[in-house]
Amino acid sequence: MDLALLYSGGKDSTLAALLLDSFYDVTLVTARFGVTEDWIHAQDAADRLGYEFDSVELDREVAEEAVARMVEDGYPRNGIQRVHEHALERVAELDVVAVADGTRRDDRVPTVSRAQAQSLEDRHDVDYLAPLSGFGRRAVDRMVDATLDVESGPSEEISKGDYEGELRALIAEEHGQETVSHVFPDHNQTYVRGLK
């Protein structure tokens, strides 16, 4: 059974792949706007882990809408949520029986509600899976520590293949670097270098 996992190259989406690959033929799929070449980091991580890799193009209008929302709000939550929902829609259009992501139980963003999951499944005739949805951050960190070689650091210093990097680049281009710093709070990102 073919499954497309929305993939950034970070610990959560990598751990989700490891949990699913006993049951599915997992392809790691990065969603991108074409603003930067950051998606290559996700492809490199997928290659090191031995997974098939693909990417899907997202609509530039969604990026512009997300950027406008984040700048207006002064924080990234609603913009990131909009992009994640769009990315799941694109991944669900692939020829697969299931789609998945690395969202965890205690994530603030992105999240996928039961209603959103059922709607995605019904409209695209796929199964939606969130294998980490029952795991809290501490449990995820323990599994990651036992399994993955991970680089961790400030978000602006860790290159990986998620859409945050592209959204940051668009905000910097349109509104300046100071606005990027205002919208995105300091937080750490991870990038998977391989298995332990």
N, C-alpha and C positions, 0 to 999 in steps of 0.2 A: 504494500500500500504506500503510495507516494504522499509525502507530507512536505509542505513548504513552511519553514520556520523563519519568521521575520528576525533578521540577524544583524547585530552591530559589531561583533567581535569582542564584546564585553562578557563579563562573567555570567550574568543572568541568562542571556540567550544561549551561551555555550553550555551551561549546565542544563538548560531545557533540552538542548539537542541530545546530550548524553542520556537524559532520562527517557527520551522518546525513541532512540534508535534501536532498542530491542524489539519494538513493535512496528516501526515504520521505516521506509526508505526516505531518510531525511535529506532534503536539500536546503542549505542555508541561503536565504534570500535577503539581500540588502536593498532597501528602498532609497532612492536618491532623486534629487532635483536637478543634478547636473551643474551645481554651483561650484563645487570643489571636487577634487579627486579623492576625498577621504574614504570613499567606498572601497578603494584598493586595500585599505587596512583590514577590512572585514574579509575580503577575498584571501588575503595572506593568512589570516587566522584560520579560515576554513581549510585552506590547503595544508597548513601545518597539522590540523586535526584530522585530515583525511576525509572531509565531507565534500560532496558536490556543492557547487556554488552557482548562484544566479543573481541577477539584479533586476529591479523593475523601476521604470521611470515614473516619478510622481508629477502631478500637474503643477506647473509653476504658479498658477493662480492660487493654489492652496498654500504654497509657501508665502506668497505675498499677503494673503489673508491672515495667516498665522503670525507673520512679522508685525503687521498692523495691530493685531490683537494684543500681542505681547508688549509692544511699545505703549499702547494705550493703557493696558492693565498695570504695567510696571513689573510684571513677573511672567514667567514662561508657561505656567500650568495650562491655560486654555489653548494656547497656540500649539504646544506639544501634543495635547490631547487630540486636537483637530488633525494634526499631521499623522498621528498614530492610527486613527480611525481610517483615514484615507489610505495609508500604507496597507492596512489589513484588507481593505477592499481590493486593492491592486493585487496583492498576493493571492487572494481568493479567486481571482480571475485565471490563475494558472491551472494547468491540467493536473490537479491533485485531488485526493479524496479528503485531505485534512490540511488545515493551516494552524499555526501556533505562534506564540510569542513568549517572551521571558518575563512577563509581568508577575510580580510577587504579591502575596497577601497584603502586605503593608505598604505597597507603593502608593504614593500620592498621585503620581502621574507617570506614565499613562495608566489608565484603568479600563477595563472592559466589563460592563454590567451584564447581568444575565440576559436582559432584553436585547442589548446590542449583540451579544454572542448568538442568540437565537435568530435574530434578524439576519446576521451575516450567513449563518448556516442555511436558513430558508431561502434567501435570495440567490445564493451561489451553489447550493447543493453540496456543501462541504461540511466537515466536522471542524469546530473550533476548539482547540486545546490550549490550556494555560497550565502546564505541568507544575509550575512553581506557585500557583495560586493558593495552595494550602501551607506554604512555607513562609515563615517570618525571616527577617534579615539575618538573625543569628544562626538559624538552621542553614540558610543558604551559604553564609560565610564559612560555616564548618565544613560543608560538603565541598565548597570551592577550595578551601585550604588543604583538604585531603586529596584533591584530584587535579587541580589546575595550576599551572605556572602563570601568575597574573602580575601585570604591571599596574600600579595604582598611583594616582596623583591628582593634582588640580585639573579640573575639566579642560581648561584652556591649554594645558601642557600635554595631555594624553590624546594622541591621535587614534581615532577608531572610526568605524564606518557608520555611525548613527547620523540622523538628520539634525541633531543639535549643532554640529559643526557647520553645516550648511546654513542653518538659520542664523547662527552667530555671524557668519560671513555676510549674509544679506543685511542684517541689522547694521553691521559696521559700515557696509557700503552705502546704505541709505541714510543712516542716522549718526554714524560715528562710533568709535570704540568706547567712548564714555557711556553711551546708551547701552551697549552690550553689557558692560559692567554693572549698570543699574538694573537691567532686566534679569540677568542671570546671577543668582546668589552664588557665593563661593561654595563649591561642592566637588567631591572627588569622583573620578571616573575610573573604570578599569579597562584593561585591554589584555586579552588572553594571548600569551606567548606559546602555549602548548600544554600538553598533559604532563603531569609529574611522573 
